[in-house]
Amino acid sequence: MYKNIITKDKDPSRVRKICWAQAAGGCSSSYSSKEHVISNGILKLIGEVKIKGHKIKRGHYIIKNLCRSHNSRLHLYDEEAVKFYSVIKSIVFNTPTIHLKNEINSNCECIININGSDLECWLAKTFINSVIFTIINFKSKYTPLGPHAHSIIEALYSGGKFKSPFGLYFRIRPNNFAPNDIGYFNPESMLVELIKAETKIVTKHEFPLYFHCNFVGIELIGFYNITELSDENALEGPLKPAHEMLIRDKWLYKPEKFLIQSAKGPTHTKEDTNKKYIFEFEYK
């Protein structure tokens, strides 16, 4: 069932080196020398990040499961994610960034335009990469289900859109910023049981639910189906509790606009703290 990714070796944590985007067509014969799970530009901004409680530094957060052709076509999404996190860092830590060139208007407002579709695609490709990374590097007690890219290929490589309820979710923590928190980028999963029809043997598996990012209290969730189940079956089955959680906890789906008041810190002037940064999202 999972032969495209998971090997039949005794160790289920092993992953074959195969381009997970092969269904998009046009694979090159060679593989990327390195595909950063979290974009290298973001690691430069943030430094080390946490995944599943493990601190990962630049140079150690790499897989090789995309061919050169498909890897190169994802760089645009990396650029949008770097822009987003660069602005967040600039606001909280009062650091310079080329992405805040807009003039502050008379209301002390600065408008930041974000391509929401590209950010959604960044979350999707990072989700599947991070699941592969954890399978390779962190031994799991249970065999993972997937990952499989069939539900995200069209959006990543053919200009499609993620339809409700899949895509980008957002919130700011109630206590606002937490500058001392190291960023975490976690692929979340749940335990499911499958029964083999022939033998009636019950096996336990990890089912990937969503990708959860937090940096200084700004949280994103990328909610996608990256298993071989159809979207409808996944939503009626294992993905249902995650979807209900997003609704219950009032995560904002595909945000169109949100405002951040500048943080107060030792390097912020009185003028800085009066600034308002308005993020406006466009979904093409």
C-alpha positions in Angstrom: 0.0 0.0 0.0 2.8 2.4 0.8 5.4 1.0 -1.6 6.1 4.3 -3.2 7.7 5.6 0.0 8.0 3.0 2.8 10.3 0.1 2.1 9.5 -3.4 3.1 12.6 -3.7 5.3 12.2 -4.9 8.8 12.9 -1.3 10.0 9.7 0.7 9.0 11.5 4.0 9.7 13.6 3.6 6.5 12.5 5.6 3.5 13.5 5.0 -0.1 15.2 7.7 -2.0 12.5 8.5 -4.5 11.1 11.8 -5.8 7.8 12.3 -3.9 6.6 14.6 -6.7 7.0 12.1 -9.5 3.2 12.2 -10.1 3.6 15.7 -11.4 5.6 14.4 -14.3 8.9 15.7 -15.7 11.3 14.1 -13.2 15.0 14.7 -13.9 17.4 11.8 -13.8 19.4 13.3 -10.9 18.4 14.1 -7.3 18.7 17.4 -5.5 22.0 17.5 -3.6 20.0 18.7 -0.6 16.5 19.7 0.1 16.1 21.8 3.2 13.1 20.6 5.2 12.7 24.1 6.6 13.8 26.6 4.0 17.5 27.6 4.4 16.5 31.2 4.4 14.3 30.7 7.4 17.0 28.8 9.3 19.3 31.7 8.6 16.7 34.0 10.2 15.7 31.9 13.2 18.8 29.8 13.8 18.1 26.3 15.2 14.5 25.1 15.3 12.7 22.3 17.1 11.0 19.3 15.5 9.4 16.7 17.7 11.4 18.1 20.6 14.8 17.8 18.8 16.8 20.9 18.2 17.9 21.0 14.5 20.6 23.4 13.2 21.3 24.5 9.6 23.1 21.8 7.6 21.4 19.0 9.6 17.8 19.6 8.4 18.1 18.0 5.0 16.6 15.2 2.9 17.1 14.0 -0.6 13.7 12.9 -1.8 13.1 15.3 -4.7 14.7 15.3 -8.1 16.5 18.5 -9.1 13.6 19.5 -11.5 10.9 19.3 -8.9 13.0 20.8 -6.1 13.9 23.8 -8.2 10.2 24.5 -8.9 9.5 25.0 -5.2 11.9 27.9 -4.5 9.1 30.5 -5.1 7.3 29.2 -2.1 10.4 29.4 0.0 10.8 33.0 -0.9 7.3 33.9 0.4 7.8 32.0 3.7 11.1 33.8 4.2 9.4 37.1 3.6 6.7 36.3 6.1 9.1 35.3 8.8 11.6 38.0 8.1 8.9 40.6 8.7 7.8 38.9 11.9 11.3 38.9 13.2 11.8 42.5 12.3 8.7 43.6 14.2 9.5 41.6 17.3 13.3 42.1 17.5 13.5 45.5 15.7 15.9 44.2 13.1 16.2 45.5 9.5 14.7 43.6 6.5 14.3 44.4 2.9 10.7 43.4 3.1 9.6 46.4 5.2 10.5 49.1 2.6 6.9 50.4 2.6 6.5 53.9 4.0 4.6 54.2 7.2 1.4 56.2 6.6 0.0 59.0 8.7 -1.7 56.4 11.0 1.6 54.7 11.7 0.5 51.8 9.6 2.7 49.6 7.3 1.0 47.3 4.8 2.7 43.9 4.1 1.4 42.0 1.2 1.6 38.2 1.4 0.8 35.7 -1.3 -1.3 33.4 0.7 -1.4 30.7 -2.0 2.4 30.5 -2.0 2.5 30.4 1.8 0.0 27.5 1.7 2.2 25.7 -0.8 5.3 26.2 1.4 3.4 24.6 4.3 2.3 21.7 2.2 5.7 20.8 0.8 7.4 21.4 4.2 4.8 19.1 5.8 5.6 16.2 3.5 9.3 16.8 3.8 9.2 17.0 7.5 7.3 13.7 7.8 9.9 12.0 5.6 12.7 13.6 7.7 11.2 12.2 10.9 10.7 8.8 9.5 14.4 8.7 8.4 15.9 10.2 11.5 13.6 9.5 14.5 12.6 5.9 15.0 8.9 5.5 15.5 7.3 2.8 17.6 4.6 2.5 15.0 4.7 2.3 11.2 3.9 5.7 9.6 1.0 5.9 7.2 2.2 7.7 4.1 3.5 10.2 3.2 1.8 10.4 -0.2 1.7 13.6 -2.3 -1.4 12.9 -4.4 -3.6 15.6 -2.8 -1.0 18.4 -2.9 0.7 17.9 -6.3 -1.8 20.0 -8.3 -1.4 23.0 -6.1 2.4 22.7 -5.9 3.1 22.1 -9.6 0.0 23.0 -11.7 -1.3 26.2 -10.1 -4.3 24.5 -8.4 -5.8 25.7 -5.1 -6.4 24.0 -1.8 -10.1 23.7 -1.3 -11.8 24.0 2.0 -11.1 22.8 4.6 -7.5 22.2 3.5 -4.8 24.9 3.5 -3.6 27.6 5.8 -4.8 28.3 9.3 -3.5 31.1 11.5 -3.6 32.6 15.0 -1.7 34.8 17.4 -1.3 33.5 20.9 -3.4 35.4 23.5 -0.2 36.5 25.4 1.1 38.0 22.1 4.8 37.6 21.5 7.2 35.3 23.2 10.7 36.4 21.9 12.6 33.9 23.9 10.8 30.9 22.4 12.7 28.9 19.9 10.7 28.3 16.8 9.1 24.8 16.3 7.9 23.2 13.1 6.2 20.0 13.9 4.4 17.4 11.8 1.6 16.3 14.1 0.2 12.8 13.9 -2.3 10.5 15.7 -2.4 6.8 16.4 -4.8 4.7 14.3 -5.5 1.0 14.2 -6.0 -0.9 11.0 -7.4 -4.4 10.7 -6.2 -6.7 7.9 -9.2 -8.3 6.2 -7.5 -11.6 5.6 -6.0 -12.3 9.0 -8.0 -9.9 11.2 -4.7 -8.8 12.7 -4.8 -5.3 14.2 -1.8 -3.0 13.5 -1.1 0.4 14.9 0.1 3.3 12.6 0.9 7.0 12.8 -1.4 9.0 10.7 -0.1 12.5 9.7 -2.6 15.2 10.6 -1.2 18.6 10.0 2.0 20.8 10.1 2.2 23.2 13.1 4.6 26.2 13.1 5.2 28.6 15.9 7.7 31.5 16.0 7.5 34.0 18.8 3.7 33.3 19.3 2.7 33.6 15.6 1.2 30.2 14.7 0.5 28.6 11.4 -1.1 25.3 10.7 -1.0 23.6 7.3 -3.8 21.2 7.1 -3.5 18.7 4.3 -4.2 15.0 3.4 -0.8 13.4 2.7 -1.9 9.8 2.8 -3.2 7.5 0.1 -6.8 7.9 1.3 -9.0 10.2 -0.7 -9.7 13.6 0.8 -13.3 12.6 1.5 -12.4 9.4 3.3 -9.6 11.1 5.3 -11.9 13.9 6.4 -14.6 11.4 7.5 -12.0 9.3 9.2 -8.6 10.0 10.9 -8.5 13.7 9.8 -11.9 14.5 11.4 -10.7 15.2 15.0 -8.0 17.6 13.6 -10.5 19.5 11.6 -12.9 19.7 14.5 -10.0 21.0 16.7 -9.2 23.8 14.2 -12.9 24.9 14.3 -13.2 24.5 18.1 -10.1 26.5 18.9 -11.1 29.2 16.4 -8.2 29.0 14.1 -8.6 31.6 11.3 -8.8 29.8 7.9 -7.1 31.5 4.9 -6.7 34.8 6.7 -7.3 37.9 4.5 -5.9 40.4 6.9 -4.5 40.7 10.4 -2.7 43.4 12.4 0.3 43.3 14.6 1.2 46.1 17.0 5.0 46.6 17.2 6.6 44.8 20.2 8.1 46.6 23.2 11.7 45.8 23.7 15.1 47.3 24.7 15.9 48.4 21.2 12.4 49.7 20.3 11.8 53.5 20.5 8.5 55.1 21.5 7.9 55.7 17.8 8.5 52.0 17.0 5.9 50.8 19.5 3.2 53.0 18.0 3.6 51.3 14.6 0.9 49.0 13.3 1.8 46.3 10.8 -1.1 45.1 8.6 -0.6 41.8 6.8 -2.8 41.4 3.8 -3.1 38.0 2.1 -4.0 37.3 -1.5 -5.0 33.8 -2.7 -4.6 33.6 -6.5 
